[in-house]
């Protein structure tokens, strides 16, 4: 980051990995450069930096909305929780447990797995043995794929809800239709469910050019670039003016959602609820963070 | 309980296969190949290229992978072992670590970072008894491990080439003096060791998916298993592998899933404290 700052950039597009952002925030803040990130740890925007903005939904929002949807809409009251044991997953797991407590629901079991783990059967069996009626799953596409596969192999049938990894193209590519079917996800908006010809064409071009499917992060960073473009066209190449304009963002229409800045620097407050029909994610509906 | 045993043994069988490849090379040239896990990853991706990308029958993909891995093993020997032969062992070991990193990055360039699945060579509904589910692929893993262990034992003890390999392992210089084709013997060890890793990769990819970084953890577990079993002891490696698979699975279920990886190293340290040569390690003496 110091090397990037030596080049005196007008703005910095930062990482989607929270530990990277935690490590860089102080030096970027001192440089008084607008810092736009997609990192999802809720605490990223709680560091008190006036120069840091996030254009992706965060784990704090998911931790509130996933339990709420599971309990109030799907009627499940004894979920098992399983999350990847790193900063990303464990932070979310704590938030989910707190949100469940607010709903007066106790999880049947709370389990985790190391990012390098390949066999999650012991954790799944614990959740099954403790009579869970559903599973809240929080991880990255590769490990979420393994959890869903192993659940299927073990004959464990639980309503599964989690972050956007459940509907990520990488996950769906490695699951059969029967394995993927019925999984719920709440997360940043993904382009796969859109019927808009422009968005479908954009997704195809991303896939063709980068050989990976566009996901919620691709959408978020793409929107970030155009949001910046619109601000720079309006206020010019002036860092404080760009920062102020970002902080004043209101109803800026991106590819799939509108962005609105809150007092902490979070700009994304609309999430998607998805359900896999076979290997195809379907948008059940957008859901907004309370207050938006 | 029964399900945990089955899953622990299936996981342990994979560790055992990695360890068998590792020990074959170690027993011949006394070098620990820390790139064994990356060779496993390479085997998985070669299989995927054949079976998924080029849509070849899975059996043919297996055959091609084994031949390719034998060649990879020989190339590995030429690039890593031969140039450093006779130098301090740690230099060769460091080079195997470096080679592992190179292989991982090559895989990233060639196959990309996303995880990919490989179809299992066996299909069919899982076997169920007393509430325990055993998939056909798990049965295939157990069978493959048993067959490989038997073939390896027969090869090393009943064939002329196997006996030559054992002679080379005991004393490389004397083996050369008595006319044993040492280089050819070492080449076979590297080829066979790489093939075993490739087979482990082909077995892992259908259940755990393949990705460029998959080899690091599995290779390390293969090393731990070798130490637990008694370095150099083939049946010890298999028993160590199965033991570790069970420990990890039961530990994750009844103690905490947070420390699953730590169990391997705790067990290794505990075994070394109690039995410094591992569970089945033979006493050895060195002439001074």
Boltz contact constraints between the chains, C-beta under 6 A:
constraints:
  - contact:
      token1: [A, 85]
      token2: [B, 258]
      max_distance: 6.0
  - contact:
      token1: [A, 111]
      token2: [B, 257]
      max_distance: 6.0
  - contact:
      token1: [A, 112]
      token2: [B, 257]
      max_distance: 6.0
  - contact:
      token1: [A, 112]
      token2: [B, 258]
      max_distance: 6.0
  - contact:
      token1: [A, 113]
      token2: [B, 257]
      max_distance: 6.0
  - contact:
      token1: [A, 114]
      token2: [B, 260]
      max_distance: 6.0
  - contact:
      token1: [A, 114]
      token2: [B, 261]
      max_distance: 6.0
  - contact:
      token1: [A, 116]
      token2: [B, 217]
      max_distance: 6.0
  - contact:
      token1: [A, 118]
      token2: [B, 208]
      max_distance: 6.0
  - contact:
      token1: [A, 119]
      token2: [B, 11]
      max_distance: 6.0
  - contact:
      token1: [A, 121]
      token2: [B, 7]
      max_distance: 6.0
  - contact:
      token1: [A, 122]
      token2: [B, 249]
      max_distance: 6.0
  - contact:
      token1: [A, 122]
      token2: [B, 252]
      max_distance: 6.0
  - contact:
      token1: [A, 122]
      token2: [B, 253]
      max_distance: 6.0
  - contact:
      token1: [A, 123]
      token2: [B, 257]
      max_distance: 6.0
  - contact:
      token1: [A, 125]
      token2: [B, 3]
      max_distance: 6.0
  - contact:
      token1: [A, 126]
      token2: [B, 253]
      max_distance: 6.0
  - contact:
      token1: [A, 142]
      token2: [B, 115]
      max_distance: 6.0
  - contact:
      token1: [A, 153]
      token2: [B, 135]
      max_distance: 6.0
  - contact:
      token1: [A, 154]
      token2: [B, 133]
      max_distance: 6.0
  - contact:
      token1: [A, 155]
      token2: [B, 133]
      max_distance: 6.0
  - contact:
      token1: [A, 170]
      token2: [B, 114]
      max_distance: 6.0
  - contact:
      token1: [A, 174]
      token2: [B, 117]
      max_distance: 6.0
  - contact:
      token1: [A, 174]
      token2: [B, 209]
      max_distance: 6.0
